Amino acid sequence: MRHLDIDSETARELDPELTAWGSAVKTNAILADIFDVLAMINANLCAIGSGKKAKTPKKYARPGDKDKKKIGKNALPPDELRAWFDKKRKEHNKSKQEEANRQ
């Protein structure tokens, strides 16, 4: 029991706080945050030396970053969004009703 891997179910049950801090996911997240801070410090130091405004460096890639896509520029106002959902709901219910009537 003393030599269990920190990611094992038993270790998580015995000491959940320790396993949360000791997991590879947590460590990787902390390292990525440190990388981002150091990149920002480096950009600021370069800007001080050149007299120009600091460029914001790219953040270290994290899992799932590629999945976050922005579609369009502006969100629909709430009233229009509600109307669109109501329209789609009615269309869906109508098609289900027609299918039930055919059977």
N, C-alpha and C positions, 0 to 999 in steps of 0.2 A: 504494500500500500504506500510506502514511503517513496517509491521510485516510479510512481505513475506519471505518465505524460500529462502535462498541464492541460492539454486539450481533451483529456478523457472525460467520459460521463461521470465517473466516480469522483475525480478531482473537482469537477464542477459542482457536484453535489456537496462535497465536504467543505470546499472553500470557494464559493462563487466569486467573491470580490478579487481574490488572488488570481483566479483563472481568467477573469475579465481583463485584468491588467497584464497578464503574462501571455496572452494569446498573440499569435503572429499578426492577426488582423489589426489589433490595437497598436502593436509595435510599428507595423508598416504605415498606419495612419499618422502616427506621431512623427516618424521619419519624413514622410511626405510634407507634413506641416513645417518641420524644421527646414527642409529644402526650400520651401516657398519663402520663408522668412529670410533665409540667407541670400536667396536670389534677389529679394527686394532690397536688402541692405547693400548688396553689391551694386545694384542699379543706382541706388541713391549715392553711393560713394563715387561711382563713375560720373554721375551728373554733377556732383560738387566739383570734381576735378575739371570737367569740361565747361562748366558754367551754363549748361543746358538743362532743360526739364528732364527728370528721370522718366524713362520708359518703363511701363509696367511689364515685368517679365511674365512669361507663360507659367502657369501653375504646373506642378508635377502631375502627370496623368494618373488618374485614379480609376479603379474599375467602375464601369457604368458611365463614365464621362462621355463616351462616344454615343451612348443611347439618348442623351439629352439633346434633342433637336428643337430648334425654334421654328415654328411654322407660322408664317405671316408676321405682320408688324404690330397690328393693334388688336386687342381683345374686343369681342362684341360687348356692347353695353348690356347690363343685366336684363333689361326688359326684352331686348332682341333675342338674347340667349334663351330666356324662358319661353318666348314665343316659338323659337325654333325647336326646342325640346317638345313643347306641346304638339306642334305640327307633326314631328316625327313619331311621337307616341300615338297620336290619332291614326296616322298611316299604318303603323305597326298593328294596332288593335283592329283596324279595319281589315287588313290582310289576314289576320288570324281568324276573324269572324267569318270572312268569305271562305277560308279554307275549311272551317268547321261546318259551314252550311253545305259545302260540296260533299262532305263525307256523310 
